Amino acid sequence: MLLNENTRAKYQAEICPVLDNRVVSPGYHRIQLQAPAIARTVEPGQFVQVFMPSRHSQMLPRPFSVYRADPAAGELTLLLEVKGRGTALLAEVSAGAALKLLGPLGRGFPSPPPHSLLVAGGMGIVPLAFLAASTGAPGTLIYCARTAGLLVCPRPELDRPGLSIIEATDDGSRGEQGTAADLLSRRIEGAGAVFACGPRLMLAAVKKICRRAGVKAWFSLEERMACGIGACLGCAVATTGGYRRVCRDGPVFPAEEVILDE
């Protein structure tokens, strides 16, 4: 499987009316926008840069993986965790306001073969939920977090025919008890491929399991970004081919290329 070269398509700026902004869990918001141009071209694993409301235009835009896209309706949905001033401002934006978006940006996932395993840790669910919804191939989504309150993606939004969903928490408060690596190691045999997004320690463990099993894997990396288009080099990560920019060369990389200080 090759990464889709369409994910290098030109990005564009779009003024997007906010259709809905609601709390899905304390500190987490689901923002739905009218973004027909981006929704028509975005692919799973790509992201957008969201600019601050006009009264805070001096602040840098924030990058968000796309949670879901509806090309027919021209709608785009983001899942936001409030972590600082910028995300707090975006969480306060009301329906009827408008936000400027730049996208789609970055390189996304290849198409999953049948019986792939999608492994999400915490907010790593965002690009994988989009990937799961965009393919009809049978597969399994492993969705893990430290505790039940951090499984913020509603289960009904993940369900689709042919997709098995396994939820797990470190403390056993919801679903199976165990880490993403625990669950993956018990299910890796016979997997068509593995697609993962989450904390670096999780990805390092997933990489070891896939390497031992001889299963191809792709990782979506979570890194701080400033420009989002490869100009500032602030999101560079170490790979077997030297330092690469997550925003432009990724955020999706073949697992074997990523150096995770295992």
N, C-alpha and C positions, 0 to 999 in steps of 0.2 A: 504493500500500500504506500502510495506517495501522498505527501501533503498537497492539498488542493491549491494550485497556483492562483485560483480565483481569490484566495484570501489576501493576495497582494493587490487587489483592485484599489483604485484611488478612493481615498476618503473624501468626505465633504462635510461642511458645516450645515446644520439644519436647526431652525428655530422650532421647538417642539412644545406644543401646549400640553400641560399636565392634566391628564384625565382623572387620575386618582392617586392619593398618597395616604397609605394606611399603615398602622402598626400591626406587624404580624407576631411580634414577641417584644418584650421590653428591650428597647435599644435597637430594634430592627424594623425597617420600613420597606414596604413594597410600593414602588413608584411606577405608574403606568403612563406612558406618553404617546402622543400622536406624532409619529416619526416615519412617514411613508417612504422616504428615500432610503433611510438606513435600514428599516425593517425589510425592505425589498432585497437588499444585497448582503446583509450580515449573515455570517455563518457561525456555527457553534465553536466557542473558544475565542472568538474575537471580542473586542471591547470598545467602549466609547469613552471619550473625555467629556465630562459634564462641567460646564462653566457655572460659576456662582451667579446668583441673582444680581441684577444690574447694580444695585446699591453696594455690592461687595465685589465689583468687577476687578479690583486690584489683586484679588486672591487667585492663586493658581487653580486651574481646573482639576477635577478629581477623576481618576480612571475607574470604570466599573465594567466588569464582565457582563455580558448580556444574559439575562435569566430566561427570557423567552421573546420570540418575535412572531408577529402575525402579519405576513406580507399582504394578505387579502384585505385586512382591516387597516393596514398601515400603522400598527401599534407595536410598541417596544416596552418591555417590562424589565426593571432593574430591582435588585434586592440590595438594600443599603444597611450597613452596620454603622451606628453612630460611634465614631472613635475620636473625633476632634472637632474643632470649630467649623471646618468646611462641611463635613458630613452632618453636623448639627444644623447648619443653615439649610442644607438641602432637605433635611427631614422636616423642616417647618414650611416648605413650599406647599401652597394650597392648590387644589384643583382649580383650573381656570387661569393660573399663571402660566408662564412659558419659560423654558430653559433652552439655552443653546447647547447643542451636542456636536461633537466632531467624531466622525466615524463612517463606516466601521474600520477599526484599526487592528493591526497585528495579523498574525497568522494563526488560523484555527486548527481544529482537529481533522484528521482524515476520517473517512467513513468507517464506522466500526464493522468488522466482519461478524457473522453470527456467533452467538455464545461469548460475546465479549463481557468483561467485567469492568464496570465503572465504579471507581473508588473515590468517595468524597469525604474529606475531613472538614467539619465546620462549614465555613463559608465557601469552601471548595465545591459545595453542591451547586453553586450558581452556573458555571459553564457546563457542568455535567448534566444538570437538569435540562438545559437547552439541547445538549447532544442527545440525551435519551429521548426527548420529544421529537427529534428531527430524523430519527432512523426507525424503520419498521423491523429491523433485524431483532430476533430474540436475544435477550441478554439479561444481565443481573446488575442492579445498582446497589452498591454497599454504601450506606450513608451513616457516618459515625460522628460523634461529638463527645465531649467530656461528660455532659449531663443532659437530661431531657430538654431543659429550657434552651439549649443551644442547637437543637434540631428544629431550625426555624422555618424550613420549607414545608408547607402543608402537604401531607401525604396525598390528598386527592389531586394536587397539581403535578404529582410525579407519575401517577398511574397511567398506564397505557397497555393495550394488548401485547402480550409477548415479553413484557418486562417484569422480572421478579425484583421486588424491593426488600432489602434487608436493612433494618435500622439497628443501631447498636450504640451503647454508651459505655464509657469507661467505668462508671459507677453502677451500671445495671439499672438505672432509673427508667429506662425505656428500651424496648427491644432486647436484643442479646447483650450480654455483658462481654466487653472486650474491645480491643483497639482495631483500627482498620487493618493492620498487618495480621492480627489474629484471625480475623474473618477471611481475609484474602488467602492466607496460607492453607486454609481448610477447603478452599474452592478453586484453587489455581489450576488443578489438573483438568485438561481438556479445554481450557479457555482459548477463545480465538485470538484475543488480545486484551490488554489492560489499558485503561484510560484513567488518569488520576489527577486530582488537584487537592491541595491541602498544605499543612505546615511542612517545612523542610524535613523535619525528623520523620514524619510519616512517609514522605516521598522516598527518603533514604531506605527505610525499611521495605517499602513496596518494590523499590529497584532491586534489592537483594533477592527478594522472593521470586520476582520475574526472571532474574538472571539465572537462578538455580533451576527454575522450571523450564527455561528456554522459551519463554513467552515474550513476544514483542510488546513494548509498552510506550505510551506517550504521556508526558506530564505537562500540565498547564501550571506555569510558575506564578507565584504571588510575590511581586516586588513593588517597592515604592517607585512611582513615576512622576516626572514633572511635565515634560513636553508631550509625551505619548507618541511621538513620530520619529524618534531616533536621533534627534539633534543634540540633546544635552548629555547623553551617555550616562545619565544618573542611575539607570536600571541595569547596567551591565552585570552579567554573571559569568562565572567560569564554566567553560565547556571543553570537551576534548579538542575542539577546533579553535581554542583561544576564547577571549572574552566576546560575548554576544549580547546584543541589546534585546531585553525581554519585550519591549514595546514594538520593535520592528522585526526582529528575527524570530520572535515568539509571539505570544506567550507560550505557545505549544512547541515542545521540543521532543524528539525521540529520547527516551529515558537513558539510553546508553551514552548519549552525548553530554548529559548534564553531570557536573561534578558537585556532589552534595556533601563532601567531607564525611563520607560514611565511616 
